[in-house]
Amino acid sequence: MGTAQMQDFDDDYQRRKAFLAFYNATYRDMGGLAPDQRPMTILEQQEKEEPKRAVANSRISVNGIVAQSFRWSTSRIARLESELREKGIISLAELRARFQKEYKAMIKRGELRDLVEYYMAKELVDSDTRPATRRERDTLMDMMAAFGEAEVARFKARSPPTSS
């Protein structure tokens, strides 16, 4: 990745992180979690220890919120959009557009490339509302099964043989 691409990547991650921080602080009850077990604390620790994992987990978390948002009332969406705009945080509309573009690309490609896409597919399969059609959900279930089988095969290939 070139310097400009890396900067875009970092900026995108920071925008997702800001969205997650705001959403978790405003819309999720974290009272039952110890401070070191709260999502943003864990994400920031992962940034230091496993940056790629932090990026993947931020995408999975944002995608989960986006998938849930397709079931929200228009007034709830409008309130969130207003708050995000007021704070200069990436909009739910932009995140939803990205989500839809990514899932359409997955359907077109016919396979899942990584765990981020697996969990995105799972969110769509588990939901009985927009944006995925019933046919797309069926396709996604097949893709999830194939991905799971491939992951098991990769794991077995990496594991040392056991002695009997």
N, C-alpha and C positions, 0 to 999 in steps of 0.2 A: 504494500500500500504506500503510495506517495505521501508527501507531507500534507498536501491539500486534502487528499482523501482521508488521511488520518484525522485531520482537524475537523472535517465534516462528521466523521464517525464519532469523535469525542463530543462535538457539539450536540449531535443527536442523542447520545447517551445522557448528557447533562440535561437535555430537555425532558427526556423520559424520567430521569431521576427527580427532577423538580416536580413533575406531574405526580409521581408516586409519593413524594414527601408531602405535597399538599393534600392529596386524596387521603392518605393514611392519617394525617393529622386532623383532617376535617370530617371525614366520613366513616372512619373505622374506630371502633372502641378498642383502644390499646391498654385500657386500665388493668386488665387481667394479666398482662405480660410484663415480665421483669424488663427493665430498660435494655439489658443486653440481649433480649430475645425479640425485640421489636424489629419489624422488617427493615427499616432504614439503617438501624445499627448493624444488622447482619449484612446488608448490602455494602455498607461502607467498609466493613471488615473484609468482605470478599474482594473489594476493590484493591486492597493492599496485598492480599494473599493470592487471589486467583482472579485477576481482572477479566479474563474471558468469561468466567463463570458469572461474575457480577453483571456483565453485559447481557448474557443469556437470561439470567434470572430477572433482570429488569424488564426485558422484552416479554417474558412469560407472564410476569405480574401485570404489566400494562395490558397485554392481550386479554388476560382474564377479566380485568375491569371493563375493557371495551366490549367483550362478548356479553357481559352482564348488562351493559348499557342498552343493548337492543331490546331489553324488556322494561326499561324505565319509562316513566311518564314523560310527556313533552315538558311539563313544568319542572321536573327534576333535572332534565337535561339542560333546559334554559338557565336554571339557577346555577348549575355547575359551570356552564359555558361563561356566564357572566362573571363568576368568581375567578375563573382561570384567566379571562381577558383582563380583569382588574389587576391581577398579580403578574401579568406578562408571561404566563405559562402556556405551553402548547395546548391547543384546543382539543376537546373531545372530538369535534368534527374532523380535524386533521388526523387524529389517531384512528378514528373509524375508517376514514378513507384509506389509510395505509393498511389497516387490517383487512379490509375488503380486497384491496389490490393483491396483498400477499396470499390470501386464501384462494383467490381466483387463479393466481399463478401456480399454486400447489395443485389445484384441480387439473389445470392444463398440463402440467408436468407429469402428473400421475404418480408422484412419489414424494415422500417426506424426506428432507435432507438432514434434519437434526432434531434435537429434543424441543427446541423452541417451536418448530412446526408441528411436532407431535402434540404438544400441549395446546397449540392453537386448534388443531384438528379436533382434539378431545373437547375443547370448549364448544366448538360448533356442533359436534355430534350430540353432546349432552343437552344442548339447547333445542327447544322445539319452536323457537321463533327465528326471525331473520338473523343473519342475512343468508344463511345456506338453505337451499331447497332440500326436500326429502331425498331426491336423487343425489345431490351433492353430499349429503350426510352419509348415504350408503357408500358412495365412492370413498369418502374420507375414512369410514370404518375399514374398508378393504386396505387402504393405504396405511392405516395405523397397524393393522395386523401384519402386513408385509414389513413395515419398519421394525416392529417388535421381533419378528423372526430374524431379520437381518442383525439386529442388536444382539440377540442371543447367540447367533453364529459368530459374530465378532468377539463377543466375550469368551466363548468357548475356544476360539482360535488363539486368544491371548493368554488363557489360563494354562498353567503348567499341568502336564498330565499327572493324574493321581496314581499312586502305586497301590496294588491290591494285596 
